Amino acid sequence: MKYVSELRQLAEVEGADFFGVADLSPAREAIREQGGAVVAGFPHAISVGIRLLDAIVDQLPNRAEEPFVAMNYRYHAYDLVNERLDLITSRLSTMLQDAGYEALPIAASQTVDGERLLGAFSNKLAAHLAGLGWIGKSCLLVTPEAGPRARWATVLTDAPLEPTGKPMEQRCGDCQECVDICPQGAFSGRPFHPEEPRGMRFDVHKCRAYFNALQEAGQPPVCGMCLYVCPHGRK
C-alpha cells in the first residue's frame, strides 16, 4: 500500500531510525488483557524507534560516581528521545487521519496501570511483531543493528497497511549478561514466550524499588545496566 512508503518517509524525515508495520492479530488477547477493548480493536501498529547514543550508554557503569553520567543519560537517552518519538507518532497519526483512517498514538513512556506498572500497549511488542527485533531476557527489544540501545513508540491504526516483517526469533542463546548484571536481580532469565505474562520474566516492582531508593538517596533514578551490557549493542 502506498501509505507505508509515505509513512516511512515522514518518520525518517522526523528522525526515526527504525520503522515497521505489524499485524497485531497474533497477540490480540494479550493486547486486550493489558489495554482493554479499545486498544485491542486496532488491527495494525506502526512501530518507530530511535537509536540511543553509544557515547552516553557506554558510560552507565560510572553513573554512581559521576552524577553527570546519570543526568545525561536521563535527559538525552530517555526524556528527550521520548519527546522526539511522541512528536513522530503524532505526525504519523495526523497523516493517517487526514487519509480517512483511525489512528491512536501510544506514548513512548506512559504508565496507566499503577498496580501492574504497565502502559496501555507494549511498544516493544509492536516492534517485535513488525520484525524489528526480538524480546530479550531483559524484556527489552533487541535489534540486530543496535541491540537494545533504542527507544520505541507506536501508532495503532485501522488503515489496511501491509506488514513490513515477521516476528524475529530470539538470538540470546545461553547469554545471561543482562540477568547477572541487574542490581536487583529482577530478571528470571526465562526466554520470551508470548503466551506468558511479563511477571514470569521480569519483576518490575524490584526495578521500581531500586529507582525509588536512588531518589531517596538524592541520586538520579537511572540504571540501564541491562541495556548497557547486552553484547548485541556493544559489538
Secondary structure, DSSP 8 states (H G I E B T S, - for coil): -HHHHHHHHHHHHTT-SEEEEEE-GGGHHHHHHHH-HHHHT--EEEEEEEE--HHHHTTGGGTTT-HHHHHHHHIIIIIHHHHHHHHHHHHHHHHHHHTT--EEEE-SS---BTTTTB-SS-HHHHHHHTTS-EE-TTSSEEBTTTBT-EEEEEEEE-S-------------TT--HHHHH-TT--B------TTS-GGGTB-HHHHHHHHHHHHHTTS-----HHHHH-HHHH-
